[in-house]
Amino acid sequence: MTAPALTSGREVLAYAVAQIVKTAAVYQFGAVVIGPLIELLGAPEGFLPVLLTTLVLSLFWACLVLILFLPLRSLIGAAPAMVVGAAGGQAIATSKAEAAAFFLAAMAQSLIGWAGNLVIAPALYRPLFEAGKGDLVMPASLAILAVNMAVCFGIFVWLRRMFCRR
């Protein structure tokens, strides 16, 4: 008897599409609302209001991804048996354990993103601008984001495996 698959290419596709939609929404929404809000909150009080706001926003974006991911995963029949059991890959349902794994992975994604913005971004972007290659910042940013999403999907799958043992 073989062990059940932890994920599938179709599930990865559903996750990637949900993350791409979220990323587009973040860029669209960020320029109009998030940037000015962070600027307003960070002006007099400093770090704590900005931290709390970004935590709330991270939870909001994680909810958006989950709301997109579950139906997409169901639509293409990619729900893993460890989550849906006998209902099969078309089931839209999730379990509390899977949802917990998803939100923990989303928080990891936020923390990795913050660390990347504090450490990697300055070390990468400054030399690009100094070398007159500022046009490479956006592709570099998207590549870092893609790696972050892939790592966090791996964290999600690992946590789900730990939480959803059947």
C-alpha positions as CSV (number, residue, x, y, z in Angstrom):
1,M,0.0,0.0,0.0
2,T,1.4,3.4,-1.0
3,A,1.2,6.5,1.1
4,P,-1.3,9.1,-0.1
5,A,0.2,12.0,-2.0
6,L,0.8,15.2,0.0
7,T,-0.2,17.4,-2.8
8,S,-0.6,17.4,-6.6
9,G,0.3,19.6,-9.5
10,R,-3.3,20.6,-9.8
11,E,-3.4,21.7,-6.1
12,V,-0.2,23.7,-6.7
13,L,-1.8,25.3,-9.7
14,A,-4.9,26.3,-7.7
15,Y,-2.7,27.8,-5.0
16,A,-0.6,29.7,-7.5
17,V,-3.7,31.1,-9.2
18,A,-5.1,32.2,-5.9
19,Q,-1.8,33.8,-4.9
20,I,-1.5,35.6,-8.3
21,V,-5.0,37.1,-7.9
22,K,-4.1,38.2,-4.3
23,T,-0.8,39.7,-5.5
24,A,-2.6,41.7,-8.2
25,A,-5.2,42.9,-5.6
26,V,-2.4,43.9,-3.2
27,Y,-0.6,45.9,-5.8
28,Q,-3.9,47.6,-6.9
29,F,-5.2,48.1,-3.4
30,G,-1.8,49.0,-2.0
31,A,-1.2,52.0,-4.1
32,V,-4.6,53.6,-3.3
33,V,-5.3,52.5,0.3
34,I,-2.5,50.6,2.1
35,G,0.4,53.0,1.4
36,P,-1.4,56.1,2.6
37,L,-2.9,54.2,5.6
38,I,0.5,52.9,6.7
39,E,2.0,56.4,6.3
40,L,-0.8,57.9,8.3
41,L,-0.5,55.4,11.1
42,G,3.3,55.4,11.2
43,A,3.7,59.2,11.2
44,P,3.3,60.1,14.9
45,E,3.1,56.8,16.8
46,G,5.8,54.8,15.0
47,F,6.3,51.1,14.7
48,L,3.4,49.4,16.7
49,P,0.4,50.8,14.8
50,V,2.1,49.9,11.5
51,L,2.9,46.4,12.8
52,L,-0.7,45.8,13.9
53,T,-2.1,47.1,10.7
54,T,0.1,44.9,8.6
55,L,-0.8,41.9,10.7
56,V,-4.5,42.6,10.2
57,L,-3.9,43.1,6.5
58,S,-2.0,39.8,6.3
59,L,-4.9,38.0,7.8
60,F,-7.3,39.6,5.4
61,W,-5.1,38.6,2.4
62,A,-4.8,35.1,3.8
63,C,-8.6,34.8,4.0
64,L,-8.8,36.0,0.4
65,V,-6.4,33.4,-0.8
66,L,-8.2,30.7,1.1
67,I,-11.6,31.8,-0.3
68,L,-10.1,31.6,-3.8
69,F,-8.0,28.5,-3.2
70,L,-10.7,26.1,-2.0
71,P,-13.1,26.5,-4.9
72,L,-10.3,26.5,-7.4
73,R,-8.9,23.3,-5.9
74,S,-12.4,21.8,-5.9
75,L,-13.1,22.9,-9.5
76,I,-10.0,21.0,-10.8
77,G,-10.5,18.0,-8.5
78,A,-7.3,18.5,-6.5
79,A,-8.5,18.2,-2.9
80,P,-6.3,15.7,-1.2
81,A,-7.9,12.6,0.4
82,M,-6.3,13.4,3.8
83,V,-8.6,16.4,3.9
84,V,-11.8,15.4,2.2
85,G,-11.8,11.6,2.8
86,A,-14.3,9.7,0.7
87,A,-15.8,12.8,-0.7
88,G,-13.1,12.9,-3.4
89,G,-11.0,15.6,-5.0
90,Q,-14.1,17.6,-6.1
91,A,-15.1,18.4,-2.5
92,I,-14.8,22.1,-1.6
93,A,-14.7,21.3,2.1
94,T,-11.7,21.8,4.3
95,S,-11.1,20.8,7.9
96,K,-10.2,22.9,10.9
97,A,-6.8,21.3,10.9
98,E,-6.2,22.3,7.2
99,A,-7.5,25.8,7.8
100,A,-5.1,26.1,10.8
101,A,-2.2,24.9,8.7
102,F,-3.1,27.4,6.0
103,F,-3.2,30.3,8.4
104,L,0.0,29.4,10.1
105,A,1.7,29.1,6.7
106,A,0.2,32.5,5.8
107,M,1.6,34.1,8.9
108,A,5.0,32.5,8.0
109,Q,4.7,34.0,4.6
110,S,4.1,37.4,6.2
111,L,7.1,37.0,8.5
112,I,9.3,35.8,5.6
113,G,8.1,38.8,3.6
114,W,9.0,41.2,6.4
115,A,12.4,39.7,6.8
116,G,12.9,39.9,3.1
117,N,11.9,43.5,3.0
118,L,14.3,44.3,5.9
119,V,17.3,42.3,4.8
120,I,17.2,41.1,1.2
121,A,15.4,44.0,-0.5
122,P,17.9,46.7,0.5
123,A,20.9,44.5,-0.2
124,L,19.5,43.7,-3.7
125,Y,17.7,46.9,-4.7
126,R,20.4,49.4,-3.7
127,P,23.1,47.9,-6.0
128,L,20.6,47.7,-8.9
129,F,19.7,51.4,-8.6
130,E,23.3,52.4,-8.2
131,A,24.2,50.4,-11.3
132,G,21.4,52.2,-13.2
133,K,19.4,49.0,-13.4
134,G,16.3,50.2,-11.5
135,D,14.1,48.6,-14.2
136,L,15.2,45.2,-12.8
137,V,13.7,45.9,-9.3
138,M,10.2,44.8,-10.2
139,P,11.2,41.5,-11.8
140,A,13.5,40.8,-8.8
141,S,10.7,41.7,-6.4
142,L,8.3,39.3,-8.2
143,A,11.0,36.5,-8.2
144,I,11.4,37.0,-4.4
145,L,7.7,36.9,-4.0
146,A,7.4,33.7,-6.0
147,V,10.0,32.0,-3.9
148,N,8.3,33.2,-0.8
149,M,5.0,31.8,-2.0
150,A,6.6,28.4,-2.9
151,V,8.2,28.1,0.5
152,C,5.0,28.9,2.2
153,F,3.0,26.4,0.1
154,G,5.6,23.9,1.3
155,I,5.1,24.9,4.9
156,F,1.3,24.6,4.4
157,V,1.6,21.1,2.9
158,W,3.9,20.0,5.7
159,L,1.7,21.5,8.5
160,R,-1.4,20.0,6.8
161,R,0.3,16.6,6.8
162,M,1.1,17.0,10.5
163,F,-2.4,18.2,11.5
164,C,-4.6,16.1,9.2
165,R,-3.4,12.6,9.8
166,R,-6.1,10.1,8.9
